């Protein structure tokens, strides 16, 4: 069998041509990066956990009518997803002050915000994914006004869903980021939640202790990232039958 064609390799995932037109195989790597890839390490088992957790969240969103690019999980490290045109924005939803928001505005980390705040960053690693306004988005044609209305609605629906899911297992959803893709069906376009939803893209704190259960564990050298992600998976009831073990992952042709 011919080896699959690689379409794109990012910091945390590799994309391959899918078995059917309009599909992509999304492979989850064990790479962990922070500070625009200035900090990098290989965390054994991270890709397995993110794959399974992202499947859990994407399926849940589908059940409440939020469209996503997810089709099915293929194995411990791969998903089959719809091919889509990614809107060149990271959509960030914040429920509590943390990270760059705290630094920019001088608000203590953990301060509950008066309402969810949605921010947009232009996806460009070379520029450090700068924060942009809706004026920038409209002026440079990255998304139409209708797109922005739909993106805002999707982001807030995802926030409601994730906040409830995490609250039920004693985890506070501090903030998260998503990406949005355009799927074309004939002349009709619709927006879908794309990329992944995992502890890589969410900031998660234990409600009682404040313990961090997300990539801040890696960013701030707070312990084992695999242990933190495994705890999230355990609480949600989605731990893999064979938990991640050290060893070089094998690509499936």
N, C-alpha and C positions, 0 to 999 in steps of 0.2 A: 504493500500500500504506500502510495506517495505521501511524504510528510506534508502536513498542512501548511498553507501559506500564512506566514506571519503578517498581520496588517499593521500592528502598532505595539510598541512596548513602552509602558509607563513605569512610574516608580513602584507601584504596587500590583499591577496587573499586566498581562500580555493578551492581546487580541489576535485571534486566528479566524480565517474564513470558516464559515459554518457549513454544515452538510447540505443545506438548502439555500437557494437564493434568498437574500434578505435576512440571513441569520449570521450570527457571530458567536464563536466560542470564546468565553472570557475566562482566562486562567489566573487564579489568585496566587501571587508570589509570597514568599516569606520575608521579603525585604521590608524593612521599617525605615522611614525617612522623617526628618523634621527640619525646620528652619530652611525651607526650600532646598532640601536634599543636602544641606551642609553637614547634617548628622545622618549617618547611615549604618545599618547593621542588618544581619540576617537573624530573624527570630524564628526558630524551628516551630512549625505548627501554626503560625499566624495565618497563613493563607487558607488552611483548612477551616479554621474557626471563622474567618471572615466570610468565606464562601457559604457556610452553613447558616450563619447569622443573617447574611444578606438575603438568602433564600427565604428565611423565616419572615423577614420584614416585607419583602416584595410580595410574597403570597398574601400576607395580611392586608397590605394596601389594596391588592387586587380584590380581596373579599369585600372591602368597603367601597369599591367603585373607583379607586384611584388608579389610572392607567400607568403601567410600567413597561419597561422593555423586557422584563424577565419572562422566559418561556419554561425552562425547567433546569434543575441541577443534573449534570451528567455524571459526576463522580465527586470525590472528596475535594477536588481543587478546581473544577470547571463547571461553568454554567452555559447554557444555550440562551442567547438573548436576541431580540430583534435588532437588526441594523438600523441605526437612526443617525440623523444629523445633529450633533451636539451643539446646543446654543453655547456660545463662548463665554459663559458666565458660571461662577460658583454662587449658589444661592444659600445664604447663611441665615438661619433663624436662631435668635437668641432669646432665652427665657430668663437667664440670670447673667449678671456681669461676670466675665472671665476672659482670660487671654488678651487678645489685642484690644478688645473693647475697654477693658479695665485700664490698659496702658494709655490708650488714646484719650479717654475721658476722665481718668483719675478716679474711677469708681471701684470700691473695694470688691475683690472677687467674692462671689457668692451672693451679692446683692440682688434681690428679686427685682426684675424690671417691671414697670407699671403695666406693660403689655408686651407680647412678643414683638421683637424688632427684627425686620427682614433687611438684610444688607446684600449687596451685589459686588462681586469681585470679577475683574476681567481675567479670563484664563490665559495667562502667559507666564510661564516659568521664568523666562529671561527677565521679566519686569517684576517678578515677585508677586504675581496675582494681585494687582493694586485694587483698592476699593474704588468703586465708581458709582455715580448717581444715575437715576433714570434719565436725566438729561444727556449724559454721555451715551447711554445705551441707545436712545432715540437718535441722537446726532450722528452716530457712527453706524447706524443700521444693524446693530447686533440682534435686535428684537423689535417687533412692532409694538404699538401701544396695546393692541389686543393680546399679543403674546405676553406682555408684561402683566396684564390683568389676570390672564390664565395662570401664569407662573406664580404670582402672588397667592392666588386661590389654592393652587396645588401645594405650595410650601406650607400654608397654614393648615391645610387638611392633613398633610404628613405630620406636622407638629402635634396636632390634636391626637392623632393615632399613636405616635411614638410616645408622647407624654403619658398617655393612659397605660400603654403596655408596660413601660418602665416603672411607673408609679406602683403598679400592681405587684411588682417584685422588689420593691424597696429601693429603687434607683431613681435619682433625679436627673431628668434630661436638661442639662444646662444650656447646651446649644448643639447645633448640627449643621452640616452643609450637604446639599444635594446638587446634582446636575440634571438638566432637562434636555431631552432630545426631541427632535421633530421626526415623526413617522408619516410617510406619504402613502396614501391609499388612493390611487388614481389622482384626481384633482383635489382630493381632500387631504388636509394636513391636521394632525392632532399632536399635542404635546404629551410626553410621557416622562415619568421619573426614570432616570437612567443611571449608569455607573454602578454604584453600590451604596448600601446603607449598612454600616458596621461600626464597631468601636473605633475604627480608623477615622470615621467621618463624624462621630458624635462625641460630645464631652459628657461623661457620665460619672455621677458621684453617688456613693452610698448615702441614702437619706439620713441614717442615724449617725454614722461615723464621719461622713465627708470623704471617705477613702475614694481615690480616683480609680476608675475602672475603664480607662480609655487610653489613647495614645500619649496623654500627658505623663503616664508612667514612664514611657520611653524618653519623651522630651526632657523630663526633669529628673531622670535617674531615680525613680521611686521604687524600683523593684522589678519583678518579672512581668513582662508584658503578656506572655502566654497565660500566666496565672490569672491576671486581671481579666483577659478576654474569656478564659475558661469559666470564670465566676459568672460573668454575664450570661454565657451560654447555659451554664448549670441552672441559674435562676429562671431562665426562660424555658427550660426543659428541652433544649435542643443540642445538648452535648452529643458529639458523634459517638457511635457505638464503640469505635476504636479510637480513643483519644490520640491527639497528635503525639508522635514520638520523634526523637531526633533522627535525622537521616536526610540525604539529598532527595528532593522530590523528583519523580520520574514523569516526563511528559508522555501522554498517550497520543499515538498517531491517529 
